[in-house]
């Protein structure tokens, strides 16, 4: 919405050079001890959909691991360039905007024997949004590494504002406490089962500062149908703009399972997640991927994902407002136009291909991966759109030294 | 007082039942784990078995924005029995 600052390319290049220097032997000092491995990762991803949203995301990452001492460390950096003229933006008489998000993350871990600990932190910054996260995680290999329980905690502080307005003048803040557990079980020589649970507690104002909710007279609201266009809504809604309003606390719970099984020439990975929260949203997400080894250097996989969710308890297709005799507008206590909180179903069909270009002894040490997914989202009870078609593609480069 | 006794009994029974259910759920899973020797872990160590294989942070972010549910990022630690 405002002129954007140019990308900090200098910082990006410095980060990449600093990250690559040890791997390429440019750093001074003693050579890396035996057992030290360096992993480099780069990705260029793109997303576009029928709601006029495009996202371009280049990212780089590096990881170091010393298997001799048990130390590991790493970092990543990505840039999201989002361009949007979605129906929500159009409905508030705003033109297409472009926004850039920068996100960086660091982690360090120590696992000399069976018990390991990892600390991590990340920053995500947009002109009108700042998110800071810090956390830790413990994992413990039991029964000769066939049973590994893990426990993690992360704290996130989010600040949302308006572009061009300092946070000190206007901001909405949210704190998030996330606790997660994970139990990895080796079932046999070729099968791993992961069971997990996530508990997330959020406190704060989660409204989007730019989001306004149309209100309707009591006799008009029942006649509003799902998918009603912006123009039709503007004809029948009450005058004025009403800001979104959400409850200030949210408790979120998820349980999930992942089963991975390796056969002679293929790998099957199935994932399932069940989710519920204190806002009344319930969801189920199923994932299936089947990786085939076409040759030792080439792998190909189809993937399917289905996500179904109910809406939050206060979700309404058409919120009812009332105009008092003095002209003031009576509004519902909670109201939102966020389709993420509405009943929806999403199907994803896609897959990927990976070229392993490493040495014959370790072909996957150098690999290039291409991903492509097509998504269809159906909204059963939302204004403006009934469905959205999306496409995601990514090219990844991985190098292990 | 008379009314409270059955309640106490019921809650105690319920507690035992819950613990029993949890044990019934977890114990078979733990006992299902077999002792796989290091030289038998080739398949477990295959790159396609890792949680990050075929995943993209960018796609995860897109989904986090467009869906109301979160969580389920399993296998962040080693836990694959492969190293």
Interface residues (C-beta under 8 A of the other chain):
Chain A: X43 X45 X47 X55 X57 X59 X67 X76 X78 X80 X111 X116 X118 X137 X139 X141 X143 X144 X145 X146 X147 X148 X150 X152 X180 X182 X184 X185 X186 X187 X188 X189 X190 X192 X193 X194 X195 X196 X198 X200 X252 X253 X254 X256 X257 X258 X260 X262 X263 X267 X269 X271 X273 X275 X277 X281 X283 X285 X289 X291 X299 X301 X303 X307 X309 X312 X340 X341 X344 X346 X352 X354 X364 X369 X371 X373 X377 X390 X392 X394 X396
Chain B: X29 X30 X32 X33 X34 X35 X36 X40 X41 X43 X44 X46 X47 X48 X49 X51 X53 X54 X56 X57 X58 X59 X61 X62 X63 X65 X66 X67 X68 X69 X70 X71 X72 X73 X74 X75 X76 X77 X78 X79 X80 X81 X83
